[in-house]
Amino acid sequence: MSDRRLTSRRAALAALFAASLHLALAGKARAQDAPVAEAPARTEWSSLNAEEQKVLSKYGDNWNTLPPEQQQRLLKGTRRWLAMSPEQRDRARGRFERWQQLTPEQKDLARERWHRYRELTPDQQARVRDGYHNFKKLSPEQRRRLRERWQNATPEERQRWLERRRQLRERR
């Protein structure tokens, strides 16, 4: 596999896991909210506080003409942004910049993986997150070797490896 393709795969994988973790945590909170059957209410620009208006300033001139659903999505994101610490904002900016650098194909792959992740049970999701964190603890060289070993493995070897991992988890 070419270095360029491997690098783009790594970038897509890193973006996916960062987005997955962030969205998984947000999804837990969202799942606990009661579903709303009524249409979102329109929010007037004048009802936003100064911080919200500053974050949403590029929408200021046409805010009152936006569909209520879009206003609510933007306002929800703005409030999440304002609740973040400076470090969290820096990380979010970095994730966004990495996402913007992905090709459309990489973004599609990340979305597909995210949808597959969301279909997992909470226990399976926890195992994916644990595996990701354990992988990140490895040195760059160890991660490179592990990726290379996995990519060069036959489907049968991969299946045996996954089965051994499952058995080890069950023993714990």
N, CA, C and O of each residue as an XYZ file, in Angstrom:
688
protein
N       0.852     -1.172      0.000
C       0.000      0.000      0.000
C       0.898      1.234      0.000
O       1.909      1.261      0.702
N       0.543      2.250     -0.773
C       1.391      3.426     -0.869
C       1.355      4.228      0.431
O       0.389      4.170      1.192
N       2.440      4.980      0.664
C       2.509      5.805      1.870
C       1.390      6.829      1.888
O       0.826      7.118      2.944
N       1.065      7.381      0.725
C       0.031      8.413      0.648
C      -1.333      7.833      1.043
O      -2.082      8.450      1.800
N      -1.638      6.667      0.535
C      -2.918      6.035      0.861
C      -2.976      5.651      2.323
O      -4.008      5.804      2.975
N      -1.849      5.146      2.841
C      -1.786      4.768      4.250
C      -1.965      5.995      5.130
O      -2.674      5.943      6.135
N      -1.323      7.107      4.756
C      -1.448      8.349      5.530
C      -2.881      8.856      5.501
O      -3.404      9.302      6.523
N      -3.522      8.790      4.331
C      -4.910      9.265      4.257
C      -5.830      8.354      5.057
O      -6.792      8.828      5.662
N      -5.550      7.059      5.070
C      -6.345      6.145      5.891
C      -6.178      6.468      7.365
O      -7.146      6.466      8.126
N      -4.942      6.746      7.761
C      -4.695      7.081      9.170
C      -5.433      8.354      9.548
O      -6.035      8.437     10.618
N      -5.383      9.354      8.656
C      -6.075     10.614      8.939
C      -7.571     10.386      9.059
O      -8.223     10.924      9.954
N      -8.108      9.583      8.150
C      -9.542      9.303      8.201
C      -9.896      8.541      9.467
O     -10.909      8.823     10.107
N      -9.058      7.575      9.828
C      -9.303      6.794     11.038
C      -9.234      7.671     12.286
O     -10.075      7.563     13.177
N      -8.227      8.538     12.341
C      -8.094      9.429     13.500
C      -9.293     10.367     13.596
O      -9.827     10.591     14.682
N      -9.710     10.912     12.461
C     -10.863     11.809     12.464
C     -12.123     11.063     12.880
O     -12.945     11.581     13.635
N     -12.264      9.839     12.377
C     -13.428      9.042     12.731
C     -13.484      8.772     14.223
O     -14.527      8.956     14.852
N     -12.369      8.335     14.793
C     -12.377      8.020     16.218
C     -12.608      9.266     17.063
O     -13.330      9.207     18.059
N     -12.011     10.387     16.685
C     -12.234     11.616     17.437
C     -13.706     12.013     17.365
O     -14.323     12.348     18.376
N     -14.248     11.969     16.165
C     -15.661     12.319     16.001
C     -16.554     11.307     16.703
O     -17.555     11.671     17.319
N     -16.181     10.024     16.605
C     -16.983      8.970     17.235
C     -17.081      9.171     18.734
O     -18.163      9.100     19.315
N     -15.943      9.420     19.348
C     -15.944      9.587     20.793
C     -16.769     10.797     21.189
O     -17.582     10.738     22.111
N     -16.547     11.896     20.480
C     -17.286     13.115     20.789
C     -18.789     12.893     20.598
O     -19.589     13.257     21.459
N     -19.159     12.303     19.485
C     -20.570     12.096     19.201
C     -21.189     11.026     20.089
O     -22.373     11.096     20.422
N     -20.392     10.038     20.471
C     -20.923      9.003     21.367
C     -21.311      9.614     22.700
O     -22.359      9.294     23.261
N     -20.466     10.490     23.199
C     -20.776     11.131     24.476
C     -21.981     12.050     24.323
O     -22.844     12.104     25.199
N     -22.037     12.772     23.207
C     -23.183     13.645     22.966
C     -24.444     12.811     22.738
O     -25.537     13.215     23.136
N     -24.295     11.653     22.099
C     -25.435     10.779     21.818
C     -26.075     10.244     23.078
O     -27.294     10.084     23.138
N     -25.252      9.960     24.105
C     -25.809      9.494     25.371
C     -26.737     10.541     25.955
O     -27.833     10.225     26.417
N     -26.295     11.787     25.934
C     -27.119     12.867     26.474
C     -28.375     13.034     25.632
O     -29.462     13.244     26.171
N     -28.231     12.940     24.301
C     -29.359     13.099     23.397
C     -30.371     11.981     23.608
O     -31.576     12.229     23.561
N     -29.907     10.757     23.839
C     -30.802      9.615     24.019
C     -31.646      9.757     25.282
O     -32.744      9.207     25.365
N     -31.136     10.490     26.255
C     -31.870     10.655     27.500
C     -32.941     11.735     27.393
O     -33.854     11.788     28.217
N     -32.833     12.596     26.385
C     -33.826     13.645     26.188
C     -35.116     13.037     25.654
O     -35.087     12.107     24.848
N     -36.241     13.566     26.107
C     -37.527     13.096     25.600
C     -37.698     13.596     24.171
O     -37.342     14.739     23.883
N     -38.229     12.781     23.271
C     -38.430     13.233     21.895
C     -39.451     14.354     21.852
O     -40.444     14.332     22.579
N     -39.204     15.326     21.003
C     -40.083     16.479     20.867
C     -40.909     16.289     19.608
O     -40.366     16.135     18.514
N     -42.224     16.300     19.767
C     -43.117     16.053     18.644
C     -43.452     17.331     17.891
O     -43.810     17.277     16.715
N     -43.343     18.466     18.541
C     -43.739     19.713     17.896
C     -42.566     20.334     17.143
O     -41.403     20.039     17.421
N     -42.891     21.190     16.196
C     -41.873     21.861     15.390
C     -41.092     22.837     16.269
O     -41.652     23.424     17.195
N     -39.797     23.012     15.980
C     -39.006     23.958     16.776
C     -39.547     25.380     16.630
O     -40.059     25.772     15.582
N     -39.416     26.117     17.698
C     -39.884     27.501     17.698
C     -38.849     28.404     17.037
O     -37.647     28.152     17.122
N     -39.316     29.435     16.392
C     -38.442     30.436     15.798
C     -37.827     31.249     16.927
O     -38.503     31.575     17.903
N     -36.549     31.577     16.797
C     -35.849     32.370     17.794
C     -35.424     33.688     17.142
O     -34.701     33.693     16.145
N     -35.867     34.767     17.695
C     -35.523     36.078     17.147
C     -34.086     36.444     17.517
O     -33.616     36.121     18.608
N     -33.402     37.114     16.607
C     -32.013     37.530     16.829
C     -31.904     38.358     18.107
O     -30.950     38.204     18.870
N     -32.855     39.212     18.335
C     -32.810     40.101     19.504
C     -32.926     39.332     20.819
O     -32.577     39.868     21.871
N     -33.405     38.097     20.783
C     -33.538     37.322     22.017
C     -32.236     36.589     22.386
O     -32.125     36.044     23.484
N     -31.256     36.574     21.477
C     -29.978     35.927     21.763
C     -29.131     36.839     22.635
O     -29.194     38.062     22.509
N     -28.333     36.241     23.522
C     -27.453     37.076     24.340
C     -26.239     37.504     23.513
O     -26.035     37.020     22.400
N     -25.438     38.410     24.065
C     -24.316     38.992     23.326
C     -23.305     37.934     22.879
O     -22.796     38.002     21.760
N     -23.008     36.956     23.745
C     -22.049     35.898     23.376
C     -22.586     35.063     22.219
O     -21.852     34.745     21.284
N     -23.862     34.710     22.284
C     -24.462     33.916     21.212
C     -24.447     34.700     19.898
O     -24.137     34.149     18.842
N     -24.782     35.984     19.974
C     -24.766     36.809     18.768
C     -23.354     36.916     18.188
O     -23.179     36.931     16.970
N     -22.357     36.989     19.057
C     -20.969     37.080     18.576
C     -20.581     35.808     17.822
O     -20.016     35.878     16.730
N     -20.886     34.644     18.408
C     -20.546     33.374     17.756
C     -21.313     33.233     16.440
O     -20.772     32.734     15.454
N     -22.558     33.666     16.428
C     -23.418     33.518     15.253
C     -23.424     34.754     14.355
O     -24.312     34.897     13.515
N     -22.455     35.640     14.517
C     -22.459     36.928     13.822
C     -22.586     36.815     12.303
O     -23.188     37.686     11.675
N     -22.034     35.767     11.704
C     -22.131     35.665     10.241
C     -23.572     35.419      9.776
O     -23.880     35.582      8.595
N     -24.451     35.026     10.704
C     -25.853     34.810     10.372
C     -26.727     35.998     10.770
O     -27.928     36.010     10.497
N     -26.127     36.985     11.410
C     -26.892     38.089     11.985
C     -27.849     38.772     11.026
O     -29.003     39.020     11.376
N     -27.388     39.080      9.820
C     -28.231     39.813      8.875
C     -29.443     39.026      8.404
O     -30.480     39.608      8.084
N     -29.316     37.690      8.360
C     -30.461     36.915      7.869
C     -30.966     35.887      8.878
O     -31.708     34.977      8.509
N     -30.572     36.019     10.152
C     -30.976     35.060     11.184
C     -32.484     34.878     11.222
O     -32.974     33.749     11.257
N     -33.225     35.983     11.216
C     -34.680     35.900     11.367
C     -35.365     35.269     10.161
O     -36.553     34.954     10.227
N     -34.642     35.078      9.065
C     -35.232     34.441      7.883
C     -34.863     32.951      7.788
O     -35.391     32.237      6.935
N     -33.964     32.483      8.657
C     -33.577     31.066      8.634
C     -34.732     30.203      9.119
O     -35.522     30.637      9.957
N     -34.837     28.978      8.595
C     -35.876     28.070      9.101
C     -35.648     27.804     10.587
O     -34.501     27.731     11.028
N     -36.712     27.659     11.359
C     -36.571     27.426     12.803
C     -35.676     26.231     13.141
O     -34.928     26.269     14.118
N     -35.756     25.162     12.324
C     -34.914     23.980     12.581
C     -33.432     24.344     12.503
O     -32.631     23.919     13.335
N     -33.082     25.138     11.489
C     -31.682     25.539     11.331
C     -31.263     26.471     12.471
O     -30.150     26.364     12.986
N     -32.143     27.372     12.857
C     -31.832     28.249     13.992
C     -31.541     27.420     15.232
O     -30.574     27.683     15.946
N     -32.374     26.420     15.491
C     -32.204     25.606     16.696
C     -30.903     24.807     16.652
O     -30.207     24.693     17.661
N     -30.571     24.246     15.470
C     -29.302     23.502     15.353
C     -28.116     24.427     15.605
O     -27.191     24.073     16.336
N     -28.144     25.610     14.999
C     -27.047     26.560     15.182
C     -26.959     27.024     16.630
O     -25.866     27.148     17.184
N     -28.097     27.276     17.231
C     -28.117     27.739     18.611
C     -27.631     26.649     19.566
O     -26.910     26.934     20.523
N     -28.023     25.414     19.308
C     -27.564     24.296     20.144
C     -26.039     24.166     20.054
O     -25.365     24.014     21.073
N     -25.504     24.228     18.838
C     -24.057     24.147     18.667
C     -23.341     25.317     19.316
O     -22.270     25.150     19.900
N     -23.923     26.488     19.217
C     -23.328     27.682     19.827
C     -23.276     27.550     21.340
O     -22.274     27.889     21.970
N     -24.347     27.060     21.908
C     -24.375     26.899     23.370
C     -23.382     25.840     23.833
O     -22.748     25.994     24.877
N     -23.245     24.761     23.056
C     -22.225     23.757     23.381
C     -20.837     24.387     23.300
O     -19.997     24.158     24.170
N     -20.596     25.181     22.256
C     -19.308     25.853     22.071
C     -19.009     26.768     23.252
O     -17.901     26.756     23.789
N     -19.988     27.554     23.653
C     -19.781     28.505     24.745
C     -19.557     27.802     26.080
O     -18.936     28.369     26.979
N     -20.052     26.586     26.220
C     -19.877     25.838     27.465
C     -18.505     25.155     27.535
O     -18.114     24.658     28.591
N     -17.778     25.130     26.419
C     -16.473     24.456     26.387
C     -15.383     25.306     27.035
O     -15.437     26.535     27.038
N     -14.402     24.611     27.576
C     -13.209     25.288     28.082
C     -12.349     25.688     26.878
O     -12.565     25.177     25.778
N     -11.380     26.588     27.064
C     -10.486     26.946     25.949
C      -9.774     25.724     25.357
O      -9.563     25.659     24.146
N      -9.404     24.761     26.201
C      -8.726     23.558     25.704
C      -9.674     22.724     24.843
O      -9.283     22.199     23.800
N     -10.916     22.610     25.291
C     -11.901     21.851     24.510
C     -12.155     22.535     23.167
O     -12.312     21.864     22.147
N     -12.194     23.847     23.168
C     -12.396     24.582     21.914
C     -11.221     24.360     20.966
O     -11.416     24.182     19.764
N     -10.004     24.372     21.504
C      -8.824     24.118     20.676
C      -8.898     22.731     20.047
O      -8.612     22.563     18.861
N      -9.285     21.737     20.849
C      -9.410     20.373     20.312
C     -10.499     20.317     19.248
O     -10.326     19.671     18.215
N     -11.608     20.983     19.492
C     -12.706     20.984     18.518
C     -12.267     21.658     17.219
O     -12.585     21.175     16.133
N     -11.544     22.760     17.324
C     -11.024     23.429     16.119
C     -10.107     22.497     15.343
O     -10.183     22.407     14.117
N      -9.236     21.802     16.075
C      -8.317     20.865     15.427
C      -9.060     19.749     14.707
O      -8.712     19.390     13.582
N     -10.091     19.198     15.361
C     -10.880     18.135     14.725
C     -11.570     18.665     13.470
O     -11.624     17.991     12.441
N     -12.095     19.880     13.575
C     -12.780     20.469     12.422
C     -11.797     20.685     11.275
O     -12.110     20.383     10.124
N     -10.615     21.202     11.583
C      -9.613     21.435     10.536
C      -9.184     20.126      9.892
O      -9.012     20.064      8.674
N      -9.007     19.070     10.701
C      -8.652     17.765     10.131
C      -9.779     17.250      9.243
O      -9.527     16.697      8.172
N     -11.012     17.428      9.683
C     -12.160     16.998      8.894
C     -12.180     17.739      7.554
O     -12.417     17.133      6.509
N     -11.935     19.030      7.588
C     -11.958     19.834      6.367
C     -10.884     19.375      5.374
O     -11.063     19.523      4.165
N      -9.788     18.827      5.863
C      -8.698     18.396      4.990
C      -8.951     17.028      4.364
O      -8.243     16.640      3.434
N      -9.936     16.298      4.848
C     -10.226     14.979      4.288
C     -10.855     15.111      2.905
O     -11.549     16.084      2.609
N     -10.598     14.117      2.073
C     -11.228     14.081      0.760
C     -12.691     13.675      0.940
O     -13.059     13.148      1.990
N     -13.517     13.911     -0.060
C     -14.912     13.463      0.045
C     -15.015     11.952      0.301
O     -15.898     11.508      1.035
N     -14.128     11.175     -0.293
C     -14.151      9.727     -0.077
C     -13.823      9.388      1.379
O     -14.453      8.514      1.975
N     -12.847     10.075      1.939
C     -12.483      9.837      3.332
C     -13.627     10.227      4.265
O     -13.895      9.540      5.251
N     -14.298     11.330      3.950
C     -15.440     11.753      4.763
C     -16.563     10.724      4.679
O     -17.193     10.400      5.686
N     -16.810     10.214      3.474
C     -17.840      9.186      3.319
C     -17.492      7.944      4.136
O     -18.355      7.368      4.798
N     -16.225      7.535      4.088
C     -15.788      6.369      4.848
C     -15.956      6.609      6.349
O     -16.403      5.724      7.078
N     -15.597      7.806      6.803
C     -15.741      8.136      8.218
C     -17.213      8.102      8.626
O     -17.553      7.590      9.692
N     -18.083      8.647      7.777
C     -19.522      8.630      8.088
C     -20.042      7.199      8.144
O     -20.812      6.841      9.036
N     -19.610      6.381      7.176
C     -20.038      4.983      7.153
C     -19.598      4.265      8.432
O     -20.378      3.526      9.030
N     -18.358      4.482      8.844
C     -17.861      3.839     10.059
C     -18.613      4.354     11.284
O     -18.903      3.594     12.208
N     -18.925      5.647     11.284
C     -19.673      6.204     12.402
C     -21.050      5.554     12.496
O     -21.499      5.209     13.589
N     -21.724      5.383     11.359
C     -23.042      4.744     11.369
C     -22.939      3.297     11.861
O     -23.794      2.836     12.617
N     -21.903      2.591     11.436
C     -21.716      1.218     11.921
C     -21.465      1.213     13.428
O     -21.976      0.354     14.146
N     -20.675      2.177     13.899
C     -20.395      2.285     15.331
C     -21.689      2.521     16.105
O     -21.901      1.909     17.152
N     -22.548      3.395     15.607
C     -23.798      3.726     16.289
C     -24.737      2.533     16.372
O     -25.595      2.479     17.253
N     -24.582      1.570     15.458
C     -25.432      0.383     15.468
C     -24.962     -0.660     16.488
O     -25.675     -1.628     16.750
N     -23.777     -0.472     17.060
C     -23.261     -1.413     18.048
C     -24.006     -1.248     19.372
O     -24.592     -0.202     19.647
N     -23.969     -2.291     20.173
C     -24.544     -2.202     21.513
C     -23.635     -1.303     22.363
O     -22.477     -1.093     22.002
N     -24.133     -0.776     23.474
C     -23.276      0.047     24.335
C     -22.011     -0.695     24.783
O     -20.943     -0.092     24.887
N     -22.131     -1.997     25.047
C     -20.964     -2.785     25.447
C     -19.944     -2.861     24.306
O     -18.742     -2.713     24.524
N     -20.435     -3.090     23.101
C     -19.535     -3.144     21.948
C     -18.879     -1.785     21.704
O     -17.694     -1.717     21.381
N     -19.645     -0.708     21.857
C     -19.080      0.630     21.689
C     -17.981      0.879     22.714
O     -16.939      1.452     22.397
N     -18.224      0.442     23.944
C     -17.214      0.616     24.998
C     -15.942     -0.142     24.642
O     -14.838      0.353     24.866
N     -16.094     -1.343     24.087
C     -14.911     -2.113     23.688
C     -14.158     -1.422     22.556
O     -12.927     -1.426     22.534
N     -14.889     -0.833     21.620
C     -14.235     -0.096     20.528
C     -13.453      1.081     21.108
O     -12.304      1.312     20.733
N     -14.077      1.820     22.019
C     -13.384      2.973     22.620
C     -12.159      2.519     23.401
O     -11.099      3.138     23.308
N     -12.298      1.432     24.177
C     -11.154      0.912     24.937
C     -10.033      0.494     24.008
O      -8.865      0.795     24.255
N     -10.392     -0.202     22.935
C      -9.381     -0.621     21.965
C      -8.670      0.565     21.346
O      -7.454      0.537     21.158
N      -9.428      1.612     21.027
C      -8.834      2.821     20.455
C      -7.865      3.456     21.457
O      -6.751      3.832     21.092
N      -8.287      3.575     22.712
C      -7.417      4.183     23.725
C      -6.158      3.342     23.939
O      -5.062      3.882     24.092
N      -6.319      2.025     23.948
C      -5.143      1.157     24.090
C      -4.213      1.299     22.893
O      -2.992      1.309     23.050
N      -4.780      1.409     21.706
C      -3.976      1.585     20.498
C      -3.191      2.896     20.574
O      -2.016      2.940     20.210
N      -3.841      3.962     21.047
C      -3.181      5.272     21.134
C      -2.060      5.280     22.167
O      -1.162      6.120     22.100
N      -2.105      4.343     23.133
C      -1.053      4.273     24.147
C       0.230      3.669     23.579
O       1.307      3.853     24.146
N       0.118      2.947     22.462
C       1.302      2.347     21.850
C       2.192      3.434     21.255
O       1.725      4.523     20.924
N       3.462      3.127     21.125
C       4.378      4.069     20.475
C       4.035      4.134     18.986
O       3.423      3.203     18.462
N       4.411      5.197     18.301
C       4.147      5.278     16.855
C       4.709      4.068     16.101
O       4.088      3.579     15.157
N       5.858      3.597     16.510
C       6.453      2.429     15.850
C       5.619      1.173     16.095
O       5.397      0.389     15.173
N       5.161      0.979     17.319
C       4.315     -0.184     17.618
C       3.005     -0.119     16.830
O       2.532     -1.135     16.319
N       2.422      1.078     16.736
C       1.184      1.234     15.967
C       1.426      0.927     14.492
O       0.607      0.267     13.853
N       2.546      1.402     13.951
C       2.876      1.155     12.554
C       3.005     -0.344     12.297
O       2.460     -0.868     11.326
N       3.737     -1.030     13.186
C       3.933     -2.474     13.014
C       2.606     -3.228     13.114
O       2.350     -4.149     12.339
N       1.777     -2.836     14.059
C       0.486     -3.494     14.227
C      -0.401     -3.285     12.997
O      -1.036     -4.226     12.520
N      -0.443     -2.056     12.486
C      -1.218     -1.786     11.272
C      -0.708     -2.631     10.104
O      -1.485     -3.234      9.363
N       0.613     -2.658      9.963
C       1.230     -3.410      8.869
C       0.896     -4.900      8.990
O       0.563     -5.558      8.004
N       0.991     -5.409     10.205
C       0.701     -6.823     10.436
C      -0.754     -7.142     10.088
O      -1.036     -8.168      9.469
N      -1.672     -6.264     10.485
C      -3.090     -6.456     10.206
C      -3.346     -6.390      8.698
O      -4.071     -7.222      8.152
N      -2.756     -5.409      8.034
C      -2.984     -5.238      6.598
C      -2.430     -6.406      5.788
O      -2.973     -6.741      4.735
N      -1.374     -7.017      6.258
C      -0.762     -8.136      5.546
C      -1.364     -9.483      5.932
O      -1.022    -10.504      5.334
N      -2.237     -9.501      6.902
C      -2.835    -10.756      7.368
C      -3.896    -11.234      6.371
O      -4.549    -10.436      5.698
N      -4.043    -12.534      6.301
C      -5.113    -13.099      5.483
C      -6.426    -12.962      6.248
O      -6.411    -12.740      7.459
N      -7.557    -13.091      5.565
C      -8.843    -13.026      6.282
C      -8.933    -14.062      7.399
O      -9.504    -13.793      8.456
N      -8.372    -15.241      7.166
C      -8.407    -16.286      8.194
C      -7.575    -15.880      9.408
O      -7.990    -16.077     10.550
N      -6.395    -15.311      9.148
C      -5.542    -14.861     10.258
C      -6.232    -13.753     11.052
O      -6.164    -13.727     12.281
N      -6.885    -12.852     10.352
C      -7.610    -11.774     11.035
C      -8.723    -12.351     11.906
O      -8.915    -11.928     13.046
N      -9.442    -13.303     11.365
C     -10.546    -13.914     12.115
C     -10.028    -14.621     13.362
O     -10.627    -14.509     14.432
N      -8.911    -15.354     13.231
C      -8.331    -16.040     14.389
C      -7.893    -15.027     15.444
O      -8.094    -15.242     16.639
N      -7.298    -13.930     14.999
C      -6.843    -12.885     15.918
C      -8.033    -12.284     16.675
O      -7.968    -12.089     17.889
N      -9.110    -11.995     15.955
C     -10.303    -11.438     16.589
C     -10.917    -12.429     17.576
O     -11.382    -12.046     18.650
N     -10.912    -13.691     17.201
C     -11.458    -14.725     18.094
C     -10.635    -14.822     19.376
O     -11.198    -14.938     20.465
N      -9.310    -14.776     19.256
C      -8.452    -14.809     20.462
C      -8.724    -13.606     21.349
O      -8.779    -13.738     22.572
N      -8.896    -12.442     20.751
C      -9.200    -11.225     21.528
C     -10.529    -11.391     22.268
O     -10.641    -11.024     23.438
N     -11.534    -11.945     21.586
C     -12.842    -12.150     22.208
C     -12.720    -13.102     23.394
O     -13.307    -12.859     24.449
N     -11.964    -14.182     23.226
C     -11.794    -15.146     24.304
C     -11.084    -14.529     25.502
O     -11.432    -14.805     26.650
N     -10.084    -13.689     25.227
C      -9.371    -13.020     26.333
C     -10.314    -12.106     27.103
O     -10.262    -12.061     28.332
N     -11.176    -11.377     26.396
C     -12.128    -10.483     27.055
C     -13.091    -11.272     27.931
O     -13.435    -10.836     29.030
N     -13.523    -12.424     27.451
C     -14.477    -13.233     28.217
C     -13.861    -13.785     29.491
O     -14.574    -14.008     30.469
N     -12.574    -14.007     29.502
C     -11.894    -14.554     30.689
C     -11.770    -13.515     31.796
O     -11.641    -13.866     32.969
N     -11.809    -12.253     31.429
C     -11.618    -11.182     32.417
C     -12.780    -11.043     33.334
O     -12.769    -10.187     34.219
